[in-house]
Amino acid sequence: MKPKKFGEVHTVWNGKSDNYNRMPKSDELELNPDAAYLHFTSNETIQGIEFFEEPASGNVPLVCDASSDFLSRPIDVTPYGLIYAGAQKNVGPSGMAVVIIRDDMIARSPENLPALLDYKLMAENDSLYNTPPTFGIYMVSLVTEWLLEDIGGLDKMEAINRKKVGLLYDAIDQSDGYYRGHSLPESRSLMNVSFRLPNEELEKKFISEATASGLDGLKGHRSVGGCRASLYNAMPVEGVETLCSFMREFQQNNS
Ligand SMILES: *Cc1c(COP(=O)(O)O)cnc(C)c1O
């Protein structure tokens, strides 16, 4: 139970006992059929786990924080009441959020919401209630143009992302246990890969030598340690290939 600010929160599933190494299956959720909505986060960036199928919520509207996998692959928006995504991972610069909301959900907006969170107010004002971050929006138009014209659409983007994550997990899985992936295979995120080395000393050495060779940002999230590679859309296949070669070399030199 989280501190309540705007209403009761009922947690339908908690992955803590497995150290968040997988997403739940729909039949594990303790759903409340009278809930206003079911909230889930489609991709979890710290441990590197992702839903590849929406949780079945029955008649309860589905609300999703898609901040870290929005535009990484196609999604069918039909089952959702609301999707929101911070722009800063795959969409554009920080400081913006994309919101896709169903009309009947807008109609349910309570009157007491602060303007910042009031999607009814935003919709009524064509998303121009406040001065919009014009430069950021321009950058989003360049990113979406790149996705459509250079990449060839989200199907192609997904194929590239699957290729990248496949290369990296192959390097991990074929290391005879030297590198250990955190997430279970069925929940492996396409965006974030968390892994460990045999000990923390080697992890430190790995991160520092990787940084020195131009492979930056491999330190795991401060809350869990270890290593983490983020493979957002902007990371090219060649970047992952370079990382995999570095990992094989590091293992040879340090085992
Ligand atoms: C990246 C991310 C956040 C963090 O966003 P900040 O703007 O850095 O606070 C929160 N939730 C999800 C699902 C994310 O992917």
The ligand as an ORCA input file, in Angstrom:
! r2SCAN-3c Opt
* xyz 0 1
  C      12.553      6.456    -16.822
  C      11.329      6.150    -16.068
  C      10.970      6.904    -14.966
  C      11.851      8.021    -14.463
  O      11.563      9.159    -15.097
  P      12.235     10.495    -14.522
  O      11.629     11.557    -15.356
  O      13.705     10.348    -14.708
  O      11.853     10.565    -13.088
  C       9.797      6.595    -14.306
  N       9.003      5.601    -14.699
  C       9.319      4.848    -15.758
  C       8.419      3.736    -16.158
  C      10.487      5.085    -16.476
  O      10.816      4.324    -17.515
*
